[in-house]
Amino acid sequence: MKAIFVLLFSAFAGLQVANASVNDTTRLVPVKGAVNFRDLGGYLTHEGTHVKWGKVYRSAEISKLTDDDLKLLVQKHIKSVVDFRSDEEVARAKDRLPANAAYLQLPAGSESLTGIMAVLPKLNNGDSLMISFYSQTAHLKEKYKPFFQELLKMPDGDALLFHCTAGKDRTGIGAALFLHVLGVPDETVLEDYLATNEYRKAENEKMVKMMMQMNIKEQVARDLAEVKPEYLIATVKAIFQQYGSVDQFITDEIGLTADDIALLRKKYTK
């Protein structure tokens, strides 16, 4: 149970996103057509290694990437794009992909937002809604097992990008699982997750104003636009309750063997 207590302590002790590795100026990829597009490299692991730079990226949706952005992605050897959005989201904003990139959509758990939007004006805060979403584990295997299979089979010279719409919730869980498997400490995993608030600051303000125009209270809008420690912790709690540990979940549902984990660490850390 140690890991969950580390997360809980770090979160509710007022953890600040101050890790130099999290805020490294080279982390943010300078694209014009997407936000929260960043490299997951550089993080120190328990084994004293670091996550390799230029191998795995996370982002918000990429339907507005410019031609210059796409050239940059080609230069970064991004050959695989994993999209966690629903069919409805994809139809509304189809990815712009770099040349010769493989595309994998994993929509499990990304249900239509229609019903949720109808309820939002009635709420005084959005925390309970977000925690409920993060506590759902039924779709995790279907969404993240193929994601890890992509990571396992990716050629050494290539890079992978994964994203959802805002690049914060579904993508945030995916990043947390990936970094955990590589042996990155829980505190750093949480800091990377919370860094979304900084990288999406301007976009979040636009989102809050838009929702307020739809008669959604400001607090509700901010709860939905931002990420909080409690949200990711809700996923960890749900996993612990069902599987006993994140590692057991990784084994039972994601299907990673000890050899798979060793291979992932060989491929993505040094």
Secondary structure, DSSP 8 states (H G I E B T S, - for coil): -HHHHHHHHHHHTT-----TTTT-TTTB---SS-SS-EE-TT-B-TTS-BB-TTSEEEES--TT--HHHHHHHHHTTEEEEEE---HHHHHHS-----TT-EEEE--TT---SHHHHHHGGG-S-SHHHHHHHHT--TTHHHHHHHHHHHHHH--TT-EEEEE-SSSSSHHHHHHHHHHHHTT--HHHHHHHHHTHHHHTHHHHHHHHHHHHTTT--HHHHHHHHS--HHHHHHHHHHHHHHHSSHHHHIIIII---HHHHHHHHHHHB-
